[in-house]
């Protein structure tokens, strides 16, 4: 299976990663069992925080890109590139997982 961000795919935040607003920033913090992983705290810009909040396991990339276009008045191509780039990064650090479609009975 290809792990690159797919606009048709639905992704959900991994239970091992939490997002929190801190002052004027939004950060991702891994829930860790090993001290070495504590260094992996990520500070998100506004667009990345918006995408993170949308990754709830119910919306596909098409819906999230449309929401980005509406929220930030950015062109669809740029919103798609921003989405794919951020989702690829989240996949690389295991912060999100792809939600598999449930077959109809």
C-alpha positions in Angstrom: 0.0 0.0 0.0 1.3 3.5 -0.8 1.6 5.7 2.2 1.6 9.0 0.3 -1.3 11.3 1.0 -4.3 10.5 -1.1 -7.2 13.0 -1.4 -9.7 10.2 -1.5 -8.4 8.6 1.7 -9.7 9.3 5.2 -7.1 9.7 7.9 -7.5 9.8 11.7 -5.3 11.1 14.4 -3.3 8.4 16.1 -4.0 7.8 19.8 -0.2 8.2 20.5 -0.2 11.9 19.4 -2.2 14.8 21.0 -2.6 18.3 19.8 -2.9 21.2 22.2 -3.1 25.0 21.9 -0.3 26.6 24.0 -0.4 30.4 24.2 -0.5 31.5 20.5 0.7 28.2 19.1 -0.7 24.8 18.5 1.6 21.9 19.2 1.6 18.1 18.7 3.0 16.1 21.5 3.6 12.3 21.4 2.4 10.3 24.3 5.5 8.4 25.1 6.8 5.4 27.0 10.4 6.0 26.1 12.4 9.1 27.1 14.1 9.4 23.7 10.8 10.3 22.1 10.2 13.3 24.3 12.2 15.5 21.9 9.6 15.0 19.2 7.3 18.0 19.9 6.0 19.7 16.8 4.8 23.3 16.5 2.1 23.8 13.9 1.3 26.9 11.9 -2.4 27.9 11.5 -2.9 25.9 8.3 -1.3 22.8 9.7 -3.4 23.1 12.9 -6.6 23.5 10.9 -5.7 20.3 8.9 -4.8 18.4 12.1 -8.2 19.2 13.6 -10.0 18.0 10.4 -8.3 14.6 10.5 -11.0 13.0 12.6 -11.5 9.8 10.7 -14.7 11.0 8.9 -13.5 13.4 6.2 -11.5 12.6 3.1 -8.8 14.9 1.7 -11.2 16.3 -0.9 -13.4 17.6 1.9 -10.5 19.0 3.9 -9.0 20.7 0.9 -12.4 22.3 0.2 -12.5 23.5 3.8 -9.0 25.0 3.5 -10.0 26.9 0.3 -13.1 28.3 2.1 -11.3 29.1 5.4 -8.1 30.6 4.0 -9.2 31.8 0.5 -6.3 29.9 -1.1 -6.4 28.4 -4.6 -7.4 24.7 -4.7 -4.0 23.6 -6.1 -2.1 25.3 -3.3 -4.5 23.9 -0.7 -4.1 20.4 -2.1 -0.3 20.7 -2.0 -0.4 22.0 1.6 -2.7 19.1 2.6 -0.6 16.5 0.9 2.7 17.8 2.3 1.4 18.0 5.8 -0.3 14.6 5.7 2.8 13.0 4.3 4.8 14.4 7.2 2.2 13.2 9.7 2.3 9.7 8.1 6.1 9.6 8.3 6.0 10.2 12.1 3.0 7.9 12.7 0.8 10.7 13.9 -2.1 9.7 11.8 -3.5 6.4 10.4 -5.4 5.7 7.3 -9.0 4.7 8.0 -10.0 1.7 5.8 -13.4 1.8 4.3 -15.9 -0.7 5.7 -17.3 -2.9 3.0 -21.1 -2.7 2.6 -23.0 -5.8 3.9 
